[in-house]
Amino acid sequence: MEDIVINVTCPKCANEFDKKAKELKDGTIVSCPKCGDKTTIKGNMFTDMQKNLDRSS
């Protein structure tokens, strides 16, 4: 999982940026490199992401 790159879309400015899957654990705060808005990866966001990764493997 550590080599998988996830495309993240900022909910505020819609900027897209990449993060490594291993950096996106439940509770992780992700900052948009464009506008600086912070989003917390939590609960079902992480669970849904993990399910999609498992399906693609």
Buried (B, 14 or more C-beta within 10 A) or exposed (E): EEEEEBEBEBEEEEEEBEBEBEEBEBEBEBEBEEEEEEBEBEEEBBEEBBEEEEEEE
